[in-house]
Amino acid sequence: MNTLAFDGPGPWVLFFPLVWAAVVVGAVTLLRRTGVLRGGRPPWRGGRPAVPESSPIALLGRRFAAGEIDEEEYWRRLSVLGEQFDRSRDAG
């Protein structure tokens, strides 16, 4: 005898909608944590944004590559520029 036809599907009918709800909530949570839904850069796209070519850091790098300054001078100036950019980023 088929008791399903008389008693209905029982509590198992809620199982599949709950599974799909968990999948959707998990996907949305994953996308929000990676920054994709907020318009940010996902972590797998690189840690630092590209430096514009007209920035002081790029100019310093070109001068070092051309041999105008030595390595010690490059690192000294780079640390000073890094401190200035960190201060301006924190203030803004």
C-alpha positions in Angstrom: 0.0 0.0 0.0 1.2 3.5 -0.8 0.9 5.6 2.4 2.4 8.6 0.7 -0.7 9.2 -1.3 -2.8 9.4 1.9 -0.5 11.1 4.3 1.2 13.6 2.0 5.0 14.2 1.7 5.6 14.9 5.3 8.3 17.1 6.7 10.8 16.1 4.0 9.1 18.6 1.6 11.0 21.4 3.4 14.4 19.8 2.9 15.2 20.9 -0.7 14.1 24.5 -0.3 16.3 24.8 2.8 19.3 23.3 0.9 18.8 25.8 -1.9 18.5 28.7 0.6 21.7 27.6 2.3 23.5 27.5 -1.1 22.3 31.0 -2.0 23.2 32.5 1.4 26.6 30.9 1.2 27.3 32.2 -2.3 26.2 35.8 -1.3 28.3 35.7 1.8 31.4 34.5 -0.2 30.9 37.2 -2.8 30.5 39.9 -0.2 33.6 38.8 1.7 35.8 38.8 -1.4 34.6 42.3 -2.3 33.0 41.4 -5.6 29.5 42.7 -4.6 30.9 45.9 -3.1 32.9 46.9 -6.2 36.3 46.2 -4.6 39.1 44.2 -6.0 39.0 40.5 -5.1 42.1 39.2 -3.3 43.1 37.0 -6.2 43.6 40.1 -8.4 46.7 41.3 -6.6 47.4 43.0 -3.3 48.4 46.4 -4.4 46.8 48.7 -7.0 49.0 49.8 -9.9 51.0 53.0 -9.4 50.2 55.8 -11.8 53.0 56.7 -14.1 53.0 60.3 -13.0 53.4 59.5 -9.3 56.5 60.4 -7.3 57.1 56.7 -6.6 57.1 55.9 -10.4 59.4 58.8 -11.1 61.8 57.6 -8.4 61.7 54.1 -9.9 62.6 55.5 -13.3 65.5 57.5 -11.9 66.9 54.4 -10.2 66.5 52.3 -13.4 68.2 54.9 -15.4 71.2 55.0 -13.0 70.7 58.6 -11.8 70.5 57.5 -8.2 72.1 54.6 -6.3 70.3 51.9 -4.4 70.8 53.5 -1.0 69.4 56.8 -2.2 66.5 55.0 -3.8 65.5 53.1 -0.6 65.9 56.2 1.5 63.7 58.3 -0.7 61.2 55.5 -1.1 60.7 55.2 2.7 60.1 58.9 2.9 57.6 58.8 0.1 55.9 55.8 1.7 55.5 57.6 5.0 54.0 60.6 3.3 51.5 58.5 1.2 50.5 56.6 4.3 49.8 59.8 6.2 47.8 61.3 3.4 45.8 58.0 2.9 45.0 57.9 6.7 43.9 61.6 6.7 41.7 61.2 3.6 
